[in-house]
Amino acid sequence: MDPEAERNARESLDLAFHMSNILVTGLDRHTLSILVALSERGFNPEALAAVVKELRREPPSSAAPPPSSRPKP
């Protein structure tokens, strides 16, 4: 990527990240850059938003079971 295109891409991402923060989306810069790249490659933005919402609904996985299911010593 030439320097001018790289600068434009960085400025565009900065602007999108600023708007994301104003809208309180909770997206970090890396996640937002991935979503923008997928959108630019033709993925449906509404479908991407639905995936993000669904992933946020899933409980985080962890290596240890929840405290209530651990055997008592």
N, CA, C and O atoms as a MOPAC input file, in Angstrom:
PM7 MOZYME 1SCF
protein

 N      0.85700 1    -1.17200 1     0.00000 1
 C      0.00000 1     0.00000 1     0.00000 1
 C      0.90100 1     1.23200 1     0.00000 1
 O      1.85600 1     1.31600 1     0.77200 1
 N      0.59000 1     2.17600 1    -0.86600 1
 C      1.41200 1     3.37700 1    -0.91100 1
 C      1.14100 1     4.24600 1     0.32400 1
 O      0.09600 1     4.11200 1     0.96100 1
 N      2.07300 1     5.12500 1     0.65600 1
 C      1.93800 1     5.93100 1     1.88300 1
 C      0.66100 1     6.76300 1     1.93700 1
 O      0.05500 1     6.90200 1     2.99900 1
 N      0.25500 1     7.31000 1     0.81100 1
 C     -0.97500 1     8.12900 1     0.79300 1
 C     -2.19900 1     7.27300 1     1.08300 1
 O     -3.06300 1     7.67900 1     1.86000 1
 N     -2.28700 1     6.10700 1     0.48000 1
 C     -3.41800 1     5.20600 1     0.71700 1
 C     -3.41900 1     4.72100 1     2.16500 1
 O     -4.47400 1     4.59200 1     2.78600 1
 N     -2.23200 1     4.45800 1     2.69100 1
 C     -2.12500 1     4.01500 1     4.08700 1
 C     -2.59700 1     5.11500 1     5.03900 1
 O     -3.30000 1     4.84000 1     6.01100 1
 N     -2.21000 1     6.34800 1     4.75900 1
 C     -2.63600 1     7.48200 1     5.58700 1
 C     -4.15100 1     7.65200 1     5.52200 1
 O     -4.79300 1     7.87800 1     6.54800 1
 N     -4.72400 1     7.54600 1     4.32500 1
 C     -6.17600 1     7.66200 1     4.17000 1
 C     -6.90600 1     6.55500 1     4.91500 1
 O     -7.93300 1     6.80000 1     5.54800 1
 N     -6.37900 1     5.33900 1     4.84000 1
 C     -7.00100 1     4.21200 1     5.53400 1
 C     -6.95800 1     4.43300 1     7.04200 1
 O     -7.94200 1     4.18000 1     7.73700 1
 N     -5.81600 1     4.90800 1     7.55000 1
 C     -5.68000 1     5.15200 1     8.99200 1
 C     -6.63200 1     6.26200 1     9.44700 1
 O     -7.25900 1     6.15100 1    10.50000 1
 N     -6.73800 1     7.33700 1     8.64800 1
 C     -7.64300 1     8.42900 1     8.99200 1
 C     -9.10200 1     7.96700 1     8.96500 1
 O     -9.89800 1     8.36800 1     9.81500 1
 N     -9.44700 1     7.13400 1     8.00000 1
 C    -10.81400 1     6.61000 1     7.91900 1
 C    -11.13900 1     5.74400 1     9.13200 1
 O    -12.22800 1     5.83600 1     9.69800 1
 N    -10.18600 1     4.90400 1     9.52300 1
 C    -10.40800 1     4.06400 1    10.70100 1
 C    -10.49500 1     4.91700 1    11.94800 1
 O    -11.31800 1     4.64200 1    12.82100 1
 N     -9.66500 1     5.95000 1    12.05800 1
 C     -9.73800 1     6.85000 1    13.21200 1
 C    -11.11800 1     7.49900 1    13.30500 1
 O    -11.69800 1     7.59300 1    14.38700 1
 N    -11.63300 1     7.94100 1    12.17100 1
 C    -12.95200 1     8.56900 1    12.15200 1
 C    -14.04100 1     7.56000 1    12.51800 1
 O    -14.93600 1     7.87600 1    13.30100 1
 N    -13.97100 1     6.36200 1    11.96300 1
 C    -14.96100 1     5.32500 1    12.28800 1
 C    -14.88500 1     4.96600 1    13.77200 1
 O    -15.91700 1     4.76000 1    14.41100 1
 N    -13.67500 1     4.88900 1    14.32400 1
 C    -13.52100 1     4.56400 1    15.73800 1
 C    -14.08500 1     5.68100 1    16.60800 1
 O    -14.71700 1     5.41400 1    17.63000 1
 N    -13.86100 1     6.92200 1    16.21300 1
 C    -14.41900 1     8.05800 1    16.95300 1
 C    -15.95400 1     7.99800 1    16.94600 1
 O    -16.58700 1     8.18800 1    17.98500 1
 N    -16.54300 1     7.73500 1    15.78500 1
 C    -18.00400 1     7.61700 1    15.70200 1
 C    -18.49500 1     6.43800 1    16.53300 1
 O    -19.53400 1     6.52700 1    17.18700 1
 N    -17.75300 1     5.33900 1    16.50900 1
 C    -18.10700 1     4.16300 1    17.29000 1
 C    -18.14200 1     4.49400 1    18.77600 1
 O    -19.03000 1     4.04500 1    19.50000 1
 N    -17.16200 1     5.29000 1    19.22800 1
 C    -17.12600 1     5.69400 1    20.63600 1
 C    -18.28400 1     6.61900 1    20.98700 1
 O    -18.87400 1     6.49600 1    22.06000 1
 N    -18.61100 1     7.54100 1    20.09300 1
 C    -19.74400 1     8.44400 1    20.33200 1
 C    -21.03500 1     7.64400 1    20.46900 1
 O    -21.88800 1     7.95600 1    21.29900 1
 N    -21.16300 1     6.60400 1    19.63900 1
 C    -22.36800 1     5.77300 1    19.66600 1
 C    -22.32100 1     4.69600 1    20.75000 1
 O    -23.26300 1     3.91800 1    20.89600 1
 N    -21.23200 1     4.65300 1    21.50200 1
 C    -21.04200 1     3.71700 1    22.61400 1
 C    -21.28600 1     2.27700 1    22.14700 1
 O    -22.08100 1     1.54800 1    22.74100 1
 N    -20.59400 1     1.88200 1    21.08200 1
 C    -20.75100 1     0.52500 1    20.56200 1
 C    -19.97400 1    -0.50400 1    21.36900 1
 O    -20.31600 1    -1.68700 1    21.36500 1
 N    -18.92500 1    -0.05800 1    22.06300 1
 C    -18.10600 1    -0.98400 1    22.81400 1
 C    -17.10300 1    -1.74100 1    21.95900 1
 O    -16.45300 1    -2.67000 1    22.43800 1
 N    -16.97500 1    -1.35100 1    20.70100 1
 C    -16.02400 1    -2.01500 1    19.81000 1
 C    -14.63900 1    -1.41400 1    19.99000 1
 O    -14.48600 1    -0.19400 1    20.05000 1
 N    -13.63300 1    -2.27300 1    20.07400 1
 C    -12.26600 1    -1.75800 1    20.11800 1
 C    -11.80600 1    -1.49200 1    18.68000 1
 O    -12.45500 1    -1.89800 1    17.71600 1
 N    -10.68500 1    -0.81000 1    18.56800 1
 C    -10.18800 1    -0.39900 1    17.24000 1
 C     -9.90400 1    -1.60700 1    16.33900 1
 O    -10.19000 1    -1.56800 1    15.14300 1
 N     -9.34500 1    -2.67300 1    16.90800 1
 C     -9.00900 1    -3.85900 1    16.11500 1
 C    -10.27800 1    -4.52600 1    15.56600 1
 O    -10.35200 1    -4.85400 1    14.38200 1
 N    -11.26800 1    -4.72100 1    16.43600 1
 C    -12.52500 1    -5.34200 1    16.00400 1
 C    -13.20200 1    -4.49200 1    14.94300 1
 O    -13.70400 1    -5.00700 1    13.94400 1
 N    -13.21100 1    -3.19000 1    15.16800 1
 C    -13.82700 1    -2.28900 1    14.19300 1
 C    -13.11500 1    -2.37400 1    12.85000 1
 O    -13.76300 1    -2.35800 1    11.80300 1
 N    -11.79100 1    -2.46400 1    12.87000 1
 C    -11.05700 1    -2.54100 1    11.59700 1
 C    -11.38700 1    -3.83100 1    10.85000 1
 O    -11.46400 1    -3.83700 1     9.62200 1
 N    -11.57900 1    -4.91100 1    11.58100 1
 C    -11.96900 1    -6.17700 1    10.94500 1
 C    -13.36000 1    -6.05400 1    10.33400 1
 O    -13.58400 1    -6.48600 1     9.20300 1
 N    -14.28900 1    -5.47000 1    11.07200 1
 C    -15.65400 1    -5.30900 1    10.56400 1
 C    -15.69100 1    -4.40100 1     9.32400 1
 O    -16.42600 1    -4.67000 1     8.37500 1
 N    -14.90300 1    -3.33900 1     9.34100 1
 C    -14.84100 1    -2.44600 1     8.18500 1
 C    -14.26300 1    -3.18800 1     6.98300 1
 O    -14.77500 1    -3.06700 1     5.87000 1
 N    -13.19800 1    -3.95300 1     7.20800 1
 C    -12.57500 1    -4.70100 1     6.11100 1
 C    -13.55200 1    -5.71600 1     5.51700 1
 O    -13.63200 1    -5.86100 1     4.29700 1
 N    -14.29600 1    -6.41800 1     6.37700 1
 C    -15.27700 1    -7.38700 1     5.88200 1
 C    -16.37600 1    -6.68600 1     5.09100 1
 O    -16.82300 1    -7.18300 1     4.05700 1
 N    -16.80000 1    -5.54400 1     5.57900 1
 C    -17.83000 1    -4.77300 1     4.87600 1
 C    -17.32400 1    -4.30900 1     3.50800 1
 O    -18.05600 1    -4.35900 1     2.51900 1
 N    -16.07400 1    -3.86000 1     3.46100 1
 C    -15.49200 1    -3.41700 1     2.18900 1
 C    -15.35200 1    -4.56800 1     1.20000 1
 O    -15.32700 1    -4.34500 1    -0.01000 1
 N    -15.26200 1    -5.78700 1     1.70000 1
 C    -15.13300 1    -6.96600 1     0.83200 1
 C    -16.49200 1    -7.55700 1     0.45200 1
 O    -16.57100 1    -8.63100 1    -0.14500 1
 N    -17.56000 1    -6.83800 1     0.81000 1
 C    -18.87600 1    -7.23500 1     0.34000 1
 C    -19.77100 1    -7.93400 1     1.34500 1
 O    -20.90000 1    -8.29900 1     1.01500 1
 N    -19.28200 1    -8.13000 1     2.58200 1
 C    -20.15300 1    -8.73800 1     3.58600 1
 C    -21.25400 1    -7.76600 1     3.95700 1
 O    -21.03500 1    -6.55600 1     4.01200 1
 N    -22.41800 1    -8.28900 1     4.20600 1
 C    -23.56900 1    -7.47200 1     4.56200 1
 C    -23.35300 1    -6.85400 1     5.94600 1
 O    -23.19000 1    -7.59200 1     6.91700 1
 N    -23.34600 1    -5.51800 1     6.06400 1
 C    -23.12300 1    -4.87000 1     7.35900 1
 C    -24.17100 1    -5.24800 1     8.40900 1
 O    -23.85000 1    -5.36500 1     9.59200 1
 N    -25.42100 1    -5.43800 1     7.97900 1
 C    -26.46100 1    -5.83500 1     8.93800 1
 C    -26.19900 1    -7.23800 1     9.46700 1
 O    -26.43100 1    -7.51400 1    10.64400 1
 N    -25.71900 1    -8.12100 1     8.60700 1
 C    -25.38200 1    -9.47800 1     9.05100 1
 C    -24.18800 1    -9.43500 1    10.01000 1
 O    -24.16700 1   -10.16400 1    11.00200 1
 N    -23.20100 1    -8.59100 1     9.72400 1
 C    -22.06700 1    -8.45600 1    10.63000 1
 C    -22.52200 1    -7.93300 1    11.99300 1
 O    -22.05700 1    -8.41000 1    13.02900 1
 N    -23.42300 1    -6.96200 1    11.99200 1
 C    -23.94300 1    -6.43400 1    13.26000 1
 C    -24.68600 1    -7.52300 1    14.02600 1
 O    -24.57200 1    -7.60100 1    15.24900 1
 N    -25.43900 1    -8.35400 1    13.33300 1
 C    -26.16400 1    -9.44200 1    13.99600 1
 C    -25.18700 1   -10.44000 1    14.61900 1
 O    -25.43600 1   -10.95000 1    15.71100 1
 N    -24.09000 1   -10.71900 1    13.94100 1
 C    -23.08000 1   -11.63500 1    14.48500 1
 C    -22.45700 1   -11.04300 1    15.74300 1
 O    -22.28500 1   -11.74300 1    16.74100 1
 N    -22.11800 1    -9.75100 1    15.69900 1
 C    -21.53100 1    -9.09700 1    16.87100 1
 C    -22.49700 1    -9.16600 1    18.04700 1
 O    -22.08800 1    -9.47900 1    19.16500 1
 N    -23.76800 1    -8.87900 1    17.80900 1
 C    -24.76700 1    -8.93900 1    18.88600 1
 C    -24.87800 1   -10.34100 1    19.45100 1
 O    -24.96100 1   -10.51700 1    20.66600 1
 N    -24.88000 1   -11.33100 1    18.58800 1
 C    -24.99400 1   -12.72200 1    19.03600 1
 C    -23.78100 1   -13.13100 1    19.85900 1
 O    -23.92100 1   -13.78700 1    20.89200 1
 N    -22.60300 1   -12.75000 1    19.41000 1
 C    -21.38800 1   -13.09100 1    20.15500 1
 C    -21.36700 1   -12.42900 1    21.52400 1
 O    -20.83900 1   -12.99800 1    22.47900 1
 N    -21.92700 1   -11.25500 1    21.62700 1
 C    -21.98300 1   -10.57100 1    22.92600 1
 C    -22.95600 1   -11.24600 1    23.88700 1
 O    -22.80700 1   -11.13400 1    25.10400 1
 N    -23.93700 1   -11.93700 1    23.35100 1
 C    -24.92000 1   -12.62700 1    24.20200 1
 C    -24.36200 1   -13.90400 1    24.81100 1
 O    -24.79500 1   -14.33400 1    25.87900 1
 N    -23.39800 1   -14.50600 1    24.12400 1
 C    -22.83400 1   -15.76700 1    24.60300 1
 C    -21.98300 1   -15.50800 1    25.84000 1
 O    -21.20600 1   -14.55400 1    25.87700 1
 N    -22.13100 1   -16.36500 1    26.85900 1
 C    -21.29600 1   -16.17500 1    28.04600 1
 C    -19.84000 1   -16.48100 1    27.70200 1
 O    -19.56600 1   -17.36600 1    26.89100 1
 N    -18.91400 1   -15.75900 1    28.31200 1
 C    -17.50400 1   -16.02400 1    28.01500 1
 C    -17.10700 1   -17.41300 1    28.49600 1
 O    -17.50400 1   -17.84800 1    29.57700 1
 N    -16.32600 1   -18.09500 1    27.68700 1
 C    -15.87700 1   -19.41900 1    28.10100 1
 C    -14.66100 1   -19.25400 1    28.99900 1
 O    -13.87200 1   -18.32300 1    28.84000 1
 N    -14.52800 1   -20.17100 1    29.93800 1
 C    -13.37500 1   -20.12400 1    30.83400 1
 C    -12.87900 1   -21.53400 1    31.06400 1
 O    -13.60500 1   -22.50200 1    30.83800 1
 N    -11.65900 1   -21.64600 1    31.50600 1
 C    -11.05800 1   -22.96100 1    31.75000 1
 C    -11.64500 1   -23.60700 1    32.99100 1
 O    -11.79500 1   -24.82700 1    33.04400 1
 N    -11.97500 1   -22.80600 1    33.98100 1
 C    -12.50400 1   -23.34700 1    35.23900 1
 C    -14.03300 1   -23.33000 1    35.23500 1
 O    -14.63300 1   -22.38100 1    34.73100 1
 N    -14.66800 1   -24.35800 1    35.78300 1
 C    -16.12800 1   -24.34400 1    35.86500 1
 C    -16.59000 1   -23.26800 1    36.84000 1
 O    -15.81000 1   -22.82000 1    37.68000 1
 N    -17.85100 1   -22.84900 1    36.73900 1
 C    -18.36800 1   -21.84400 1    37.65900 1
 C    -18.26400 1   -22.33600 1    39.10000 1
 O    -18.31100 1   -23.54100 1    39.34600 1
 N    -18.12200 1   -21.40800 1    40.06000 1
 C    -17.93500 1   -21.80100 1    41.45800 1
 C    -19.02400 1   -22.74000 1    41.97800 1
 O    -18.73700 1   -23.62100 1    42.78800 1
 N    -20.25600 1   -22.56600 1    41.53100 1
 C    -21.34600 1   -23.40100 1    42.05300 1
 C    -21.24500 1   -24.85300 1    41.59500 1
 O    -21.85100 1   -25.72600 1    42.21600 1
 N    -20.50400 1   -25.13600 1    40.53700 1
 C    -20.41500 1   -26.52500 1    40.05600 1
 C    -19.11000 1   -27.19300 1    40.44800 1
 O    -18.89100 1   -28.35700 1    40.11300 1
 N    -18.23900 1   -26.48300 1    41.15000 1
 C    -16.99500 1   -27.10600 1    41.60400 1
 C    -17.27600 1   -28.00900 1    42.79700 1
 O    -18.10200 1   -27.67700 1    43.64700 1
 N    -16.59200 1   -29.14700 1    42.86300 1
 C    -16.77700 1   -30.01900 1    44.02800 1
 C    -16.24000 1   -29.34900 1    45.29000 1
 O    -15.23600 1   -28.63800 1    45.25500 1
 N    -16.93000 1   -29.59100 1    46.40600 1
 C    -16.51400 1   -29.01100 1    47.67000 1
 C    -15.40200 1   -29.85500 1    48.27700 1
 O    -15.44800 1   -31.08300 1    48.21000 1
 N    -14.39000 1   -29.19800 1    48.87500 1
 C    -13.26400 1   -29.94800 1    49.46900 1
 C    -13.63600 1   -30.67900 1    50.72300 1
 O    -12.79200 1   -31.34600 1    51.32300 1

